[in-house]
Amino acid sequence: NKQLGLELLSLILKNTSNSSVYLKGNEQLCTVLYGLCETLMESVNPHDSVTAAYILRLLLLHSVDSLHVAERRLNTGDSSDQTLKLAETSHSSAYVGHNVNDNMTNTYNILAMLLGKLKALVKHSREDLLEVAASSPIYGVIHCIRALLADVDMVLLGPKSGWAEVVGDIVDVCCEVSSIVSPIVQTAAPEGFVPEGATLMDDAVTQVSLKPAGEDDCAASQESSSVSSQALLICCWRSLMEISLLFGQFAQKAPLCEDNSQQGLLSVQQVLKIGDYFTTQLLEARHLGAFEKGKDGFIRLCHRLWRSEIADLRKLPCDWLTGLLASLHDYSDSSLCATRRSAGLPLFFECVLTTEPEEHQQAQLKSSMEKLLSLASSLPLPTDSKHTVPIVHALNILKALFRNTKLGEYIFPYIVDGVKVAVLGFASEVWAIRNASTLLFSILMTRVFGVKRGKDEHARRNCMSGREFFA
């Protein structure tokens, strides 16, 4: 609906002669819309940041003087850091303004404004993350940056002065945001985490209380505590979600600087930094939203890396899997999540193996499956937790690979060994192994016989003939 509204407004504004609704040159109306965007970006409601992004996209189409309007708004406020950022980027924006169309100029200028706002939030977050989560969450600004860049053809931006610096600043600031919020989603129980030293009387806690006025004081205090941890978690995992989707955008669309060339937006070092971010989130995050949304961006990065013309980047996916498999055998990486069905570890293997180019003839898939099946088939003693956890990880990874339809017929040769491993796991004295084996066996039965066609398991429509089974 918002997309349709944007298209309708754009069409009306392009064909209207009424000065009261004509944005181009109407500084007063643009100022009002920018003020509305700032309010929506700072809202604790995630849907408000989506609305703010659509308003910014509307301003891109019609406001030529967007930088001057935004700069006046910032200069009248208290955000000195943001004003400084605009001053720093003014020389680059002047160059861009003479070489690209108005829409691209506006995009550059608004990105500079949003980047300055994001830096101010990062500085505030280092001092009091709970207050930022309760009053002006970080993810709203990052979402607006991502929405603006989604409409930009990054291939055409490589030779343009200033764009590489802006993209580099965005990557650096997003990694800084990740370093601040990641510890919350990486804790053993992120759903109830409250920073050390936070009390029920903190202003940030009382601001996000959902209890209406007049409720019982005791109940209100308990609700305030619950909502404070919830608001903090939402701020953290949604910030990581937006960063993951933004980095996935860069991985898919941004041209690379090859052989010290200045014709790209991302350098090799920045791609490596993005890769480190994704590996950290998928392998260490405990929150479902953080690592599931991380998968969406990581799969784009893997697809780009496998097909890169730069040798150091092309071998990265293989090196990641080799190192992970070695750490599973030696149980040398204690940061991997031993609960929550191995969290993002199976997704990591899925992203790398499903994007492997066909010309490799699934060499990495074959090597990984053989090592995982070998690890999963070794049963430890009941008290040997050092070997129990790697086996559980291997079973969970196998379950994800057998379930993934993108692997198709390439996974069929390993179904027999998978069934053997699952049945062998039933005899383990360790509950975690028996549980993981049961889940693996269930996926294998679905892969072999297909899904149920009716509720009655003994109905004829759920049966399979011998000819179908062996076909």
Sequence and secondary structure as in RCSB ss.txt:
>XXXX:A:sequence
NKQLGLELLSLILKNTSNSSVYLKGNEQLCTVLYGLCETLMESVNPHDSVTAAYILRLLLLHSVDSLHVAERRLN
TGDSSDQTLKLAETSHSSAYVGHNVNDNMTNTYNILAMLLGKLKALVKHSREDLLEVAASSPIYGVIHCIRALLA
DVDMVLLGPKSGWAEVVGDIVDVCCEVSSIVSPIVQTAAPEGFVPEGATLMDDAVTQVSLKPAGEDDCAASQESS
SVSSQALLICCWRSLMEISLLFGQFAQKAPLCEDNSQQGLLSVQQVLKIGDYFTTQLLEARHLGAFEKGKDGFIR
LCHRLWRSEIADLRKLPCDWLTGLLASLHDYSDSSLCATRRSAGLPLFFECVLTTEPEEHQQAQLKSSMEKLLSL
ASSLPLPTDSKHTVPIVHALNILKALFRNTKLGEYIFPYIVDGVKVAVLGFASEVWAIRNASTLLFSILMTRVFG
VKRGKDEHARRNCMSGREFFA
>XXXX:A:secstr
 HHHHHHHHHHHHHT   TTT  TT HHHHHHHHHHHHHHHT SSHHHHHHHHHHHHHHHHH TTHHHHHHHHHH
TSS HHHHHHHHHHHHHHHHHHTTS HHHHHHHHHHHHHHHHHHHHHHHHHH HHHHHHHS THHHHHHHHHHHH
TS GGGGTTSTTHHHHHHHHHHHHHHHHHHHHHHHTSS GGG   TT  TT HHHHHT    TTS HHHHHHHHH
HHHHHHHHHHHHHHHHHHHHHHHHHHHH  B  TT SS SB HHHHHHHHHHHHHHHHH   HHHHHHHHHHHHH
HHHHHHT SSHHHHTHHHHHHHHHHHHHHHT  TTS SSGGGTTHHHHHHHHHHTS GGGTTHHHHHHHHHHHHH
HT    TT HHHHHHHHHHHHHHHHHHH GGGGGGGGGGHHHHHHHHHHHHT S HHHHHHHHHHHHHHHHHHH 
  SSS TTSGGG   HHHHH 
